[in-house]
Amino acid sequence: MTGRPHAPPGTGRPQAPLPGPDAPLRRTGEPRHRPRGARANAVEGLVVAACVAEALATRVALTGWMLPTALVVACLLPLRWRFPRTVLLLALPTLTTGELWLPAMAALHALAAAERSRRIAAAGAAAVAVVSFVPWRGLGDYVWTVPDTVLGVLLSGLLAVAPAALGRLARARRELAARLGELALSQERERRHAAEQAALRERERLARNVHDTAAHHLSLISLRCAELAAAADSEAYRRQARELGALSRRAAADLRDTVHHLGPGLDRLHELLGPAGAVALRLEAGDCPADVGHAAYRIVQEALTNARRHAPGAPATVDIGPGEGGLRVVVSNGPSALPAPRPEPGGGQGLLGLHARAAALGGTLTAAPTPDGGFLVEATLPVRGPA
């Protein structure tokens, strides 16, 4: 089970982990699709029409196979979003005519916008610049001067730099929009998680208040029953007083169990895994006491919170099962995939609280960084009875 996405209780189906903030937009080499929508279709139609019109307007200067080639390339331009490299290679020969510029510029724009690698975009721009400069050097017996050469280089560079720069700008804008969407999703997850934790804290506060008040009264009843049993004249009164004392102590024990069950336990771990990102869970706790389950829940909660705070986007693993000396709880995370935020003043109190919580049950807890740059929290909680 280790390494698989967790499954919410009662579903029996694994739930895909939520994407982390460092998820890439798309890797180079994956299928690419052109922009969709009526506006995008209209733009594609205008691009194809402009390229066809350019080829027909310059058909007198196009010799041999160049006119059919230009028309075919113009019709293939809608595929430049899916196959940007191939379409650009097909469009490069049209630049050698010195008359056709639009097909190669449109293909270069798509290449720069679709490719993640800047080197590939730069290579495409360089190819367009070099090939577009060829016709300038082949103008018959014209003697080229230095200003003519500079002008040709500038024009060829402009034909390459302008579409490449616009393509990179479009990609940067798309990536920014995707990041903003991921940030909004992450903030919504954090908001829901904070609301759930606030509700849990309020319920625990009410449970503690009920426990403190009712347990105090039940303890007084038990003491009074003991006094009555000692002062009673007849055996019947003493027996009834002892029975009342036993009932009050049993009620106090039941109240303690109820209060512990009101606190979150291992059955609610899935509530922690959702907002934490990519978390793999292995849970084999068996039937453990409520206080042990509650302590394990708090340890996992604090460890995942620290991982989310100090190693955003890093995968985490939660492993809970029987071990030597009791219930073994292990929470680990890998190195951060994003720059970690600056440490907040007064940090580290959460780990101190976990040490105290484990020690209160007679257990142990260790927390330390791992060699690969991650972090590991491991606790052993004694279990009374089978775990």
Secondary structure, DSSP 8 states (H G I E B T S, - for coil): -TTSB---TTT-S-------TT--S--TTS------SHHHHHHHHHHHHHHHHHHHHTTTT--TTHHHHHHHHHHHGGGGGTSHHHHHHHHGGGGGGSS--HHHHHHHHHHHHH-S-HHHHHHHHHHHHHHHHTGGGGSTT----HHHHHHHHHHHHHHHHHHHHHHHHHHHHHHHHHHHHHHHHHHHHHHHHHHHHHHHHHHHHHHHHHHHHHHHHHHHHHHHHHHHHHH-SSHHHHHHHHHHHHHHHHHHHHHHHHHHHHS--GGGTHHHHHHHSSEEEEE---S--HHHHHHHHHHHHHHHHHHHHHSTT--EEEEEEEETTEEEEEEEE---SS------TTTTHHHHHHHHHHHHTT-EEEEEE-TTS-EEEEEEE--SS--
